[in-house]
Amino acid sequence: MERLYKVEEIVVLNPTSPSYESLLEKSEVSWKDKLLAYIKARKQEWRFSKVGQDYRFYLLSEKEQIDLKHKPRLEKNSNGHCYFTLAELLKGKEIVQVDGK
């Protein structure tokens, strides 16, 4: 892990629906072009496996970031997601522990 980003916004939408693109295009938010480009690229490369279901897209800050010069990591790779506390990531240790809560 090299950097932490502040989450600016979480967008929930169904990228397999024909209407998602027109909904975003009508929106006046600054990030819509980036999100549209990401969804189009993902459809070409990996697809969305859950057809008809909503997905969560995390819009990350380009300004509010924390560099992690010690590049923390798990001792063993994890299948799936895991959570860390901010304190754990900022301790300066290379090997970090997952938050058990």
C-alpha positions as CSV (number, residue, x, y, z in Angstrom):
1,M,0.0,0.0,0.0
2,E,1.5,3.3,-1.0
3,R,-1.2,5.9,-0.3
4,L,-4.5,6.5,1.4
5,Y,-7.2,8.6,-0.2
6,K,-10.1,10.5,1.3
7,V,-13.3,9.2,-0.1
8,E,-15.1,12.2,-1.6
9,E,-18.3,10.5,-2.5
10,I,-19.9,7.0,-2.9
11,V,-22.0,6.6,-6.0
12,V,-24.4,3.6,-6.2
13,L,-25.7,2.7,-9.6
14,N,-26.4,-0.2,-11.9
15,P,-23.8,-0.1,-14.7
16,T,-25.5,-2.9,-16.6
17,S,-28.7,-0.8,-17.0
18,P,-29.2,1.0,-20.3
19,S,-30.2,4.1,-18.3
20,Y,-27.1,4.6,-16.1
21,E,-25.3,6.6,-18.8
22,S,-28.1,9.1,-19.5
23,L,-28.6,9.6,-15.7
24,L,-24.9,10.5,-15.3
25,E,-24.8,12.7,-18.4
26,K,-27.7,14.8,-17.0
27,S,-25.8,15.3,-13.8
28,E,-23.7,18.4,-13.2
29,V,-21.1,16.8,-11.0
30,S,-17.4,17.3,-11.7
31,W,-16.5,13.5,-11.6
32,K,-19.1,12.2,-14.1
33,D,-16.7,12.0,-17.0
34,K,-14.2,10.0,-15.0
35,L,-16.8,7.6,-13.8
36,L,-18.3,7.1,-17.3
37,A,-14.8,6.4,-18.7
38,Y,-14.1,3.9,-15.9
39,I,-17.3,2.0,-16.4
40,K,-16.8,1.9,-20.2
41,A,-13.2,0.6,-19.7
42,R,-14.3,-2.0,-17.2
43,K,-17.0,-3.3,-19.5
44,Q,-14.4,-3.9,-22.2
45,E,-11.8,-5.5,-20.0
46,W,-13.5,-7.3,-17.0
47,R,-17.2,-6.8,-17.3
48,F,-19.7,-6.5,-14.4
49,S,-20.6,-10.0,-13.3
50,K,-23.8,-9.0,-11.3
51,V,-26.1,-8.0,-14.1
52,G,-29.1,-6.1,-12.9
53,Q,-27.6,-5.2,-9.5
54,D,-26.2,-1.9,-8.1
55,Y,-22.5,-1.4,-7.7
56,R,-20.7,1.1,-5.4
57,F,-18.2,3.4,-6.9
58,Y,-15.8,5.3,-4.6
59,L,-14.7,8.7,-5.8
60,L,-11.4,9.5,-4.3
61,S,-9.9,12.9,-3.5
62,E,-7.1,14.0,-5.7
63,K,-5.9,16.5,-3.1
64,E,-6.4,14.8,0.3
65,Q,-4.0,11.9,0.4
66,I,-1.6,10.4,2.9
67,D,1.6,8.9,1.5
68,L,2.7,5.7,3.2
69,K,6.5,5.7,2.7
70,H,6.8,2.4,4.6
71,K,4.4,0.7,2.2
72,P,2.4,-1.4,4.7
73,R,1.2,-4.8,3.8
74,L,-0.3,-8.0,5.2
75,E,2.0,-10.8,6.1
76,K,-0.1,-13.1,3.8
77,N,-2.4,-12.0,1.0
78,S,-6.0,-12.0,1.8
79,N,-8.8,-13.3,-0.4
80,G,-11.5,-10.7,-0.4
81,H,-11.6,-7.4,1.4
82,C,-10.2,-6.5,4.8
83,Y,-10.2,-3.4,7.1
84,F,-7.5,-1.6,8.9
85,T,-7.6,1.2,11.4
86,L,-5.9,4.4,10.4
87,A,-3.7,4.2,13.5
88,E,-2.4,0.7,12.4
89,L,-1.5,2.0,8.9
90,L,0.2,5.1,10.3
91,K,2.4,3.2,12.9
92,G,5.2,3.0,10.4
93,K,5.4,-0.8,10.5
94,E,5.7,-2.7,7.2
95,I,3.5,-5.6,8.3
96,V,0.1,-4.5,9.5
97,Q,-2.7,-6.3,11.2
98,V,-6.3,-6.4,10.1
99,D,-8.9,-4.7,12.3
100,G,-10.8,-7.5,14.0
101,K,-14.0,-5.5,14.8
